[in-house]
Amino acid sequence: MHSIPEPDRWIVLKFGGTSVSQRERWDTIGRLAGERAAEGRRVLVVVSALAGVTNALTAISEGATDAAARVEALADRHVALARELGLDPAVVGERLDVLRTLVSEPRAARRPLDWQAEVLAQGELLSSTLGAAYLSAQGLDFGWCDARDWLQAVALPNQNDWARRLSVACRRDVDARWRSRFAAQPAAMLLTQGFIARHEDGGSAILGRGGSDTSAAYFGALLGAECVEIWTDVPGMFSANPREVPDARLLTRLDYAEAQEICTTGARVLHPRAVKPCREAGVPIAILDTARPELPGTRIDGGPDTVPGVKAISRRDGVVLVSMETMGMWQQVGFLADIFECFRRHGLSVDLIGSSETNVTVSLDPSENLVSTDVLARLSEDLARSCRLKVIAPCSAITLVGRGMRSLLHHLSDVWATFDRERVHLISQSSNDLNLTFVIDEADADGLLQEIHDGLIASGAMPVREAGVFGPRWREIEGQLRRRPERWWQGRRDALLALAATGTPRYAYNLDVVRARARQLKAVQAVDRRFFAIKANPHPDILRVLVEEGFGLECVSAGELAHVFSVVPGLEPSCVLFTPSFAPVDEYADAFARGVNVTLDNVEALERWPEVFRGRALWLRVDLGRGDGHHAKVVTGGLASKFGLLVDRVEAFLDAARALDVRVTGLHAHLGSGVDTPDHWREVCDELGGIAGRIGSIDTIDIGGGLPIPYREDDEPFDLEAWAAGLAEVKAAYPGYRLAIEPGRFLVAESGVLLLTATQVVEKGGIRRVGADGGMNALMRPTLYDAWHDIHNLSRDDGGAPVAFDVVGPICESGDVLGLQRPLPAGTAPGDVLLVADAGAYGMVMANTYNLRALPAESVLVESKE
Ligand code: LLP
């Protein structure tokens, strides 16, 4: 056996216009290339023209009247950069002369395509000449090579002359000789041009838009490179456009098809044409950030182990829909062919298609088409024989991209719900199972991406917990993310294990946390009165702490009222609110008898039980016509919810009240629970202020509760400052009212944990399950709302590498699940203590004795010393 010589291990680096326009950027190029060469790779650097130069050359090639002046401006620009780089400007002298000759020669008048290509090619030739001279002057072993000697344009059968010169494809069937000749170039590192290739007539050819990415991809493919690195000024591809969705995630790994789809439908970081050569040659692509090379970037390869799920959503505006009423011709042989022939004749390339018995609707993507009213009128005339045309524009195409879209449809209910208010003109699911597109009116698209992105994450359709695919959020990268602080129980393991030893299931509360949250709210100046919604957690110690901290208590039943008066000695009735829903009438009578503040939300009660209400003061709860919340079941505004009086019934309520001599002194709205937009309360407050003005007798405006907490590791803490600022602003507009709030969750959720003991660990068909001695009976939230609670194995905090377990309870229902695919120590075993975090709100109160299992126990872990 004779040994075959090791082929060179090439790596291709591509830098765009902004990366080659300044000296320090060239230093970065030199450093990155040098590092790779030091690791034993041969390096090929592909560069674009300086930023803006291709646009200037395009104008010249298209016959700009001031071509000569533009050329001189370009010359000045390159000479200035040469000086900045410490080079003699003569290095670009010859090339600038070529450009000057091009604009003065006779062809300039006719502007044939071959001449245009020569003009356009000069930008890259200039930038690469400067760069190679500079890098060599820095002592780096860099050689310059002319990309046209290596990339050969090929004519494709359906290309017109323009495309054959100015948007070419290149040969990819090079032989070993090509490779060895390329490798024989003497320098360790080579610098070449993107965007240009050799035409078969020996002149220049242009690769078209995104050409530099495509050049790098061709070179990578031809050289069988280890990787093609596309260096840009963004961290990589994201799950959505970060400008619209600041929480978009960096996509750290995609397969070629997904990447291609994402590039085609939105992201501009990589040109879609660049994917194919690398895909066919099996060369990975990496998108990296020149300013932040330490970030993981996006790696694109053909790995078979890609995770199914939605990876990205994108939006394209300016889409034109052409809807054709087909008058019964549909399904006749050749009908579609005739229609599409018309589109072809008018130079229109069709993107999406939807069809029914009598209608065919297609979309025209503005980036591929020149759609003018003129063209459409002519198309319509042409098609008049076979169908009636309707143009719907402007539209937005919202696309979900990811592998395995078909098997995800059941996860997309939130996405469908997002579209409930918009008119969806067309839905298209590609048969490659990678893309699902909705076309809606452009006017409806604003804000939608954010909503869909949230919905996809909440439903699990976008599997952001897959660390191999989803990287940090854009906001996190930009340093704008506020981190969830360490949780109290992380330092209290021994105490919690000792408590668990006294019996589980058991809730444990830390009163210091309750006090800390209470003080955070007390610090909010705009709020005059604070009540705790005791339904979240009526534990006596918690109520006492909150009353000590100056909170009143909000109750919703006679039971809650009796409870607060029995456990908080000396409680002032005026500090208690009674805000029931559809309660039996004697509970109102009971509340009046106790002297607490009663809130009513309908006219019917006044009419039916006048004697209960006559002469009383009441608060009125209104429904502002919409709601919000962490789950549909906790949204308490809008027609679908049973709470609140619609605003257009306020007059009727006031009439009925006047007839009974009832004074309406407070105005209340609570539109949902777990609302994470701080603006929500500002808006509620503003609207209530407006209504209060019309009523006249109001002294207090109550904007409800609903403040969220960060349940998930990557949830941000609620932005209390933004919340407070919003309230202060509205308060200033309505200085005459006292402002009240009545949160529950925010005050107590994080103070409580649920301690459970693992009962059995079972593997079934590849799924590991750990059972606990409490499930939906002890904590209903996961079953009822798909709510997330972190789950930890307290007994084994060093239990080795985590593996995924479904955490289930002992109840005979399949919904008895506390968490799916949770990372727990591989050695998790019966007897281990499991901690379910953030269970202090709506935990114990909603526990039940289903299957006749005992209610959980409760302990207060820390007696506050203050
Ligand atoms: N005010 C009224 C009139 C309410 O109905 C509620 C909660 C609150 C205040 C307090 O809302 P909070 O600040 O806690 O969001 N069981 C569900 C939550 C249901 C909330 C019911 N009403 C859960 O576990 O998420």
Residues whose N, C-alpha, C, O or C-beta is under 5 A from the ligand:
A	BS01	LLP	A533 A536 T579 V634 H670 G672 S673 G674 G704 G705 G706 L707 E742 P743 G744 R745 F746 R781 A841 Y842
